[in-house]
Amino acid sequence: MRRVAIASIIVLALLISLAACSSPMPTVNDGGSEGARPLRIVATTSIVADVVTQVAGEHASVTTLLPLGADPHAFAPSPRDLATLHEADAIMANGAGLEEFLEGYLASAGQDVPVIYLSEGITLRAFGEHDDEGEQPGDVHEDGDPHTWTSPLNVMVFARNAADALAALDPANAEAYHANADAYVAALEELDRWIQAQIDTVPAENRVLVSDHDVFGYYADRYGLEQLGAIVPAFSSAAQPSARELADLQTAMRERGVQVVFVGTSANPNLAERVAADLGIQVVVLYTGSLGEAGSGAETYIDYMRYNTTAIVQALR
Ligand SMILES: [Zn+2]
């Protein structure tokens, strides 16, 4: 009995301290008058959430829908996730077809929360663009490459889109959102220069990427790498390679002397590990569809890009 009582007191104390920690937020409709609730944004992936948080600063609460490490292509929202989406003032998503579950959600009855796609305005890569392999009949086909965030130039567009959307939802803080976006874009410009300087240290003939699925197209285009192929030759990790595709990839990798396969933490590594074992090469784990856990060194988008670039450069050099 006594133990139960102490436990309840601890729980109560925690609840009180949590309540005390929640900071006052500006309001949605009336520019910050007392008593109204704060602007609530639900971001789909941890990457989208980080960009939105950088732009929102302390002026909105940002909730991340997908858990760290979840595959954004294959994510299926739980009833609780749907309730979280329903209670938001706006949903911010990568878009470009990344969050396949959103289509079903938006088609559901009674859905009236606005969705802002941060990739809006970015020219999407087509499948096979800048790759040696063309499109095969029967390939899983999407409108374009949804992995826009792998180039910081595109994330500058994310930041501008987020600032515009937040300013429209909360005009009282419009200036702050645009100023935060300006500062973030400056940090992304520095990141872009840093990545190029790192890639430039890799001998030209080694600047070849093979990954679990076609995730690094914008990165490869921006920094002068070749995306030779992928274990799953598609923009979605949900696809499956044919035996022929896998054999062709292994041949191409052998011919090019590829020494490493990159696998994202949100992907199933089994097939990549088998290919690597067949070829006697290494598997290097990167963060692709998700930021890393606390302590990973990839907790923010900028750190995630630095982490991946360092791992890529070390493996290719
Ligand atoms: Zn992907």
Residues whose N, C-alpha, C, O or C-beta is under 5 A from the ligand:
A	BS01	ZN	V215 F235 S237
